[in-house]
């Protein structure tokens, strides 16, 4: 292995080699069993006499740090004393000081208890997809094409806006499937929805500005806004969506999921969407429309996006995480022309651009019709799971009322039971491999909100749904 030893400006060269190797062992950079470079090789790299390194090695071996194996080399001893610096503990005092907001965010359930921190035999978590049904062979072929020398070209950086063909494909897809009109010039490719929100907030807002979010709502968005020093206001959601009358007057940006509210699943009524658009006009505020899951509508007419009602003040964000794979981390933001340049500048200083081979492959995936075929197939799969899950919940969980929804990858069920019993059920289920989420973890404000459970069906096969819900029912009956 390459081993860093610095002798610049040092006089006791053999002593320096000894001290720096010993420090590397104490700090865990060299671990028990690691092979150190041969003395001749290290001496050559340091431009010193071989004897300088040999003396240091002999001293370390004499103290029990190194051991020589005939014909194999010299290794860090397995019997090295376990000093405090080698116990795996990290210093938590001294050094640089971070902003206090990160202590608060690290204590939030979304970070302290990550949704996907562990695997589950019966996975009812929201936001997951069935990766086993993704057309991997097709994707690998498209990605290989993007990695050819003639495609990579000179290997230079790309435009912050993203791959031109992908932006055009996204613009065409939005116009075709959602009726959202917008020039591809106003599409910026991002690393998922989260970065789309980050760029938009940086382009429009400053520390202390107020942002309104749905409560219950999407926790990562709230945490992102808080990290930017924005004031967060949780606004209640009812059967018609966000309660517009509850938005504070000094709000600069409203973040909503109108087509399939996360996590309740209700669709914002036309009257409520018009009211929100009018409110934004009166207060000169921005609306960020997260149109996640809109591709997976099982029946009824599609919900008209807010963007079609107010193109001047609605920022439309989306991603390919649910329609393809979350691991690709590809998303986009369609901005009003007035802020496109600012969003592009924010993207440039953030990470310049998303990976170009992935963008090129996704462009072909869209243009060749593979994306549409995959979505049609998955829509049928998810619809069957949706119907199976909701039927079992209605039959076996009479204490819960399923909120009607005709789209997406999850459903929510509310109840009058205590949150203590709900949380106890979730904890018991987790211990036996059943992963399900409580509605309370999505609450933004401290005010009481709906109580219940969120059931995702994207990552669980049809044949495992009933067995998993039987185990959950048993945990529910054992809870208090």
ABEGO torsion letter per residue (X at the ends): XBBBBBABGBABAAAAAAAAAAAAAAAGABBBGBBBBBAAAAAAAAGBBAAAAAAAAAAAAAAGABBBBBGAEBBBBAABBBBAAAAGBBBABEEBBBBAAAAAAAABAAAABBAAABBBABBABBGBBBAAABBAAAAAAAAAAAABAAAAEAGBBBBAAEBAAAAAAAAAAAAAAAGBBBBAAABBBBBEAAAAAAAAAAAABBBGBBBBBBOBBBAAAAAAAAAAGBBBBBBBBBAAEBBAAABBAABABBBBBAABBOAAGBBBBAAAAAAAAAAAAAAGBBBBBBABGAABBABEBBBBBAAAABAAABBBBBBAAAABBAAAGBBBBBBBAAAAAAAAAAAAAAAGBBBAAAAAAAAAAAAAGAAAAAAAAAAAAAAAAAAAAAAAAAAABAABBBBBBABEABBBBBBABBAAAAAAAAAAAAAAGBBBBBAAAABABABBBBBEBBBBAAABBAAAAAAAAAAAAAAAAABX
